[in-house]
Amino acid sequence: MFLVCGEALFDIFVAGQRSGGLALDARPGGSPYNVAIGLARLGQPVEFFTGLADDVLGRRLLSFMRAEGIGLNHAVKSLHPTAFSLVDLDAEGVPAYAFYPETPAYSAVEVADLPQLAAGIAGVHIGSIATVLEPIGEALAQLAARECRDRLVSYDPNVRLTVVPDPAVWRRRVEILAKSVHLLKISSEDLDLLYPGRSHDEAAMAWLAQGVRLVVITRGGDGAAAWTRSSRVDLAGRAIEVVDTVGAGDSYQAALLTGLAEAGRLAPARLDDLTEDSLRGLLTFAAEAAAVTCTRRGADLPHRADIGALENI
């Protein structure tokens, strides 16, 4: 079982103009929320740790998660309102985000709210905006440090400068979490925002030296690369007809974790002996999941039957 930690919110898409106003399309989202959905749809048992409000949007989030089979035993009740983001897509389907309110329900989680984890939770995934807002950012850092000795910990920064505009704040959190994380997945776009001019190899080697065991850098349509302490692979991209890219990185993350779970590699030490063939198979599986998401409107992540077999892991 996985425990996914971080924000759950609504993405409200600007769907067009109509007489006297805008047409809006609201979808549940947030990077960790999407990862939890992705894991559940890929057949992995998953719990979610976040702050949830008892308001209109919070109750809707609750119902969506229950419908997807996501466990909420670790959710924390919050008096703060549910967050939402306004999303506008450009001509290529690339989203731009604006987030509201200033203090949403998920960000109010404190260190005192950290749960004691059952033995059945083999992996903890931490993500995104929640890691750089307080008090939840410090709570998640402490959770990662506490659990990394016994469980696989994964992390995707998924940088959103529209929420916290200072890259230095994101960099500090990445550097803190890298000491507790076994699997770090980051997009090349986020890497360039946080470390301008740093090569992918240089960044990966630095994180491996800090204790990370598997680094994956995604490059959109140009594929991805992965590093362990003993192996490195590049996987080329493939041409698909993109509807939009919302949720593609989260789908990729969920598939990475699913691939490791299906292969019996959730113990952190099992990442060290991933061969080049194993890494290539894992990245191929994750890329297929992300590609399915890109062919759909919004963060509509695939089910296990939508993607092929996991090979060579």
C-alpha positions in Angstrom: 0.0 0.0 0.0 1.0 3.6 -0.7 0.5 6.7 1.4 0.3 9.8 -0.8 0.8 13.2 0.9 0.1 16.7 -0.2 -2.5 18.9 -1.8 -6.0 18.1 -3.1 -7.9 20.8 -4.8 -10.0 21.7 -7.8 -8.7 22.7 -11.2 -11.2 25.1 -12.8 -10.5 25.2 -16.5 -11.4 28.2 -18.6 -13.4 26.4 -21.2 -14.2 29.4 -23.4 -16.2 32.5 -23.6 -20.0 32.9 -23.8 -22.2 35.9 -23.8 -21.4 38.0 -20.9 -18.9 35.6 -19.2 -16.7 32.6 -19.2 -17.5 28.9 -19.5 -15.7 27.0 -16.7 -15.1 23.2 -16.2 -14.1 22.1 -12.7 -12.0 18.9 -12.2 -10.5 17.6 -9.0 -6.8 17.8 -9.0 -3.5 18.7 -7.4 -0.4 16.7 -8.2 -0.5 14.4 -5.1 -4.2 13.9 -5.6 -3.6 12.9 -9.2 -0.8 10.5 -8.2 -3.2 8.8 -5.7 -5.9 8.5 -8.4 -3.2 7.1 -10.8 -2.1 4.5 -8.3 -5.7 3.4 -7.5 -6.5 3.1 -11.2 -3.3 1.1 -11.8 -4.5 -1.4 -9.2 -2.4 -0.2 -6.2 -4.0 0.2 -2.7 -3.5 3.8 -1.6 -4.3 6.1 1.3 -4.2 9.9 1.1 -2.8 12.3 3.8 -4.0 15.9 3.5 -6.2 18.5 5.1 -9.9 18.4 3.9 -12.5 21.1 4.5 -16.1 20.5 5.1 -17.2 22.9 2.4 -18.8 22.4 -1.0 -15.6 21.7 -2.8 -14.1 19.6 0.1 -17.2 17.4 0.2 -16.9 16.9 -3.6 -13.2 15.9 -3.3 -14.1 13.4 -0.6 -16.7 11.8 -2.8 -14.4 11.6 -5.8 -11.7 10.0 -3.8 -14.1 7.5 -2.3 -15.4 6.6 -5.7 -11.8 5.9 -6.9 -11.2 3.6 -3.9 -8.7 5.9 -2.2 -8.5 5.4 1.6 -9.0 8.5 3.8 -8.1 7.1 7.2 -5.1 9.6 7.3 -7.0 12.7 6.2 -7.2 15.6 8.6 -10.3 17.8 9.0 -9.6 21.5 8.4 -11.4 24.7 9.1 -9.7 26.4 6.1 -11.4 26.4 2.7 -10.6 24.0 -0.1 -8.1 25.3 -2.6 -8.8 25.8 -6.3 -6.8 26.8 -9.3 -7.8 28.6 -12.4 -6.3 26.8 -15.4 -5.9 28.3 -18.9 -4.5 26.3 -21.8 -2.4 27.7 -24.6 -2.6 26.6 -28.2 -0.4 23.6 -27.5 -2.4 22.5 -24.6 0.1 23.6 -22.0 -1.5 24.8 -18.8 -1.0 28.1 -16.9 -2.2 28.1 -13.3 -3.5 30.7 -10.7 -4.1 29.3 -7.2 -6.6 30.4 -4.5 -7.1 31.0 -1.5 -3.9 32.1 0.3 -4.3 29.6 3.1 -6.2 26.5 1.9 -7.2 23.4 3.9 -4.3 21.2 2.8 -1.7 23.7 3.9 -2.9 23.8 7.5 -1.7 20.3 8.4 0.8 20.4 11.2 3.6 18.1 12.6 1.1 17.1 15.4 -1.2 15.8 12.7 1.3 13.3 11.3 -0.1 9.8 11.4 1.6 6.6 12.7 1.8 4.4 9.7 0.6 0.8 9.6 3.1 -1.9 8.6 1.2 -2.5 5.3 2.3 0.9 3.9 5.3 0.1 1.8 5.7 3.5 0.0 5.2 7.1 0.9 4.9 9.7 -2.0 5.2 13.4 -1.2 4.5 16.2 -3.6 4.3 19.6 -4.9 2.9 22.8 -3.5 2.3 21.3 -0.1 6.1 20.9 0.4 6.8 24.6 0.2 3.8 26.0 2.2 3.7 26.0 6.0 3.0 24.3 8.3 2.5 21.3 6.0 5.9 21.7 4.4 7.7 21.1 7.6 5.3 18.3 8.5 6.0 16.4 5.3 9.7 16.9 5.6 9.6 15.3 9.1 7.4 12.5 7.8 9.9 11.7 5.1 12.8 11.8 7.5 10.9 9.6 10.0 9.8 6.9 7.5 12.7 6.7 5.1 14.5 4.0 7.2 11.6 1.6 6.8 9.7 2.6 3.6 10.3 3.8 0.1 9.9 7.5 -0.1 9.3 9.2 -3.4 9.1 12.9 -4.3 8.1 15.1 -7.3 8.7 18.9 -6.7 6.2 19.8 -9.5 7.2 23.4 -9.2 4.4 26.0 -9.3 5.9 29.5 -9.2 2.4 31.0 -9.3 2.0 29.8 -5.7 5.5 30.4 -4.3 7.3 32.6 -6.8 10.8 32.3 -5.3 12.8 29.4 -6.8 15.1 29.5 -3.8 12.2 28.4 -1.5 11.7 25.4 -3.8 15.4 24.7 -4.0 15.7 24.6 -0.2 12.9 22.1 0.1 14.3 19.9 -2.6 17.7 19.9 -0.9 16.1 19.0 2.5 13.9 16.2 1.1 16.7 14.8 -1.0 18.3 13.5 2.2 15.2 11.4 2.9 14.0 10.5 -0.5 14.8 7.2 -2.4 13.0 8.1 -5.7 13.2 11.6 -7.0 11.3 12.4 -10.2 11.5 15.9 -11.7 10.7 17.4 -15.1 13.5 19.1 -17.1 11.4 22.3 -17.0 11.4 22.3 -13.2 15.1 21.4 -13.1 15.9 24.4 -15.3 13.8 26.6 -13.1 15.5 25.5 -9.9 19.1 25.1 -11.2 19.7 27.2 -14.3 22.6 25.9 -16.3 23.1 22.7 -14.4 23.2 19.6 -16.6 20.9 16.7 -16.0 23.9 14.4 -15.2 25.3 16.9 -12.7 22.0 17.2 -11.0 21.4 13.5 -10.8 24.9 12.8 -9.5 24.4 15.4 -6.8 21.2 13.9 -5.6 22.6 10.3 -5.7 25.5 11.6 -3.5 22.9 12.9 -1.0 21.3 9.5 -0.7 18.7 9.3 -3.4 18.8 5.9 -5.0 16.8 6.5 -8.3 16.6 9.8 -10.1 14.3 10.2 -13.1 14.2 13.4 -15.2 11.3 13.6 -17.7 11.7 15.7 -20.8 8.1 15.8 -22.2 8.0 14.7 -25.8 11.7 14.2 -25.8 11.6 11.2 -23.4 13.3 10.7 -20.1 16.5 9.6 -18.4 17.1 7.7 -15.2 20.1 7.2 -12.9 21.0 4.9 -10.1 24.3 4.5 -8.4 25.4 1.9 -11.0 23.2 2.5 -14.1 22.0 5.2 -16.4 19.6 5.1 -19.3 17.9 7.4 -21.8 14.6 6.7 -23.3 13.5 8.6 -26.5 10.1 10.2 -26.7 7.4 9.0 -29.2 5.0 11.0 -31.3 1.4 11.2 -30.0 -1.6 13.4 -30.7 -1.6 15.7 -27.6 -5.0 17.0 -26.3 -3.3 18.6 -23.3 -0.5 17.7 -20.8 -2.5 18.2 -17.6 -1.7 15.3 -15.2 0.9 13.7 -17.5 3.7 14.0 -15.0 1.5 12.7 -12.2 0.5 9.7 -14.4 4.2 9.1 -15.0 4.9 9.2 -11.2 2.0 6.8 -10.4 3.3 4.4 -13.1 6.9 4.5 -11.8 5.6 3.5 -8.3 3.3 0.9 -9.8 6.1 -0.6 -11.8 8.3 -0.9 -8.8 5.4 -2.5 -6.7 4.5 -5.0 -9.4 8.2 -6.0 -9.7 8.6 -6.4 -5.9 11.1 -3.5 -5.8 9.6 -1.2 -3.2 12.3 -1.9 -0.6 14.8 1.0 -1.0 17.8 -1.3 -1.4 16.1 -3.0 -4.4 16.5 0.2 -6.4 20.3 -0.1 -6.3 20.3 -3.3 -8.4 18.1 -2.0 -11.2 19.9 -2.8 -14.5 19.8 -0.7 -17.6 17.2 -3.1 -19.0 15.2 -2.8 -15.8 15.3 1.0 -15.9 14.4 1.0 -19.6 11.4 -1.2 -18.9 10.3 1.0 -16.0 10.6 4.2 -18.0 8.7 2.7 -21.0 5.8 1.6 -18.7 5.7 5.1 -17.2 5.9 6.8 -20.5 3.0 4.8 -21.8 0.8 5.8 -18.9 1.7 9.5 -19.4 1.0 9.2 -23.1 -2.5 8.0 -22.5 -3.2 10.9 -20.2 -1.9 13.4 -22.8 -4.5 12.1 -25.3 -7.3 13.0 -22.9 -8.8 16.3 -21.7 -7.6 17.2 -18.2 -6.0 14.8 -15.7 -7.8 11.7 -16.8 -5.3 9.1 -15.8 -5.3 5.5 -17.2 -6.5 2.3 -15.7 -4.2 -0.7 -15.6 -5.9 -2.2 -18.7 -5.1 0.9 -20.7 -1.4 0.3 -20.7 0.8 -2.7 -21.6 2.7 -5.2 -19.7 5.6 -4.4 -17.4 8.7 -6.0 -18.9 12.3 -6.6 -17.7 12.0 -5.2 -14.2 
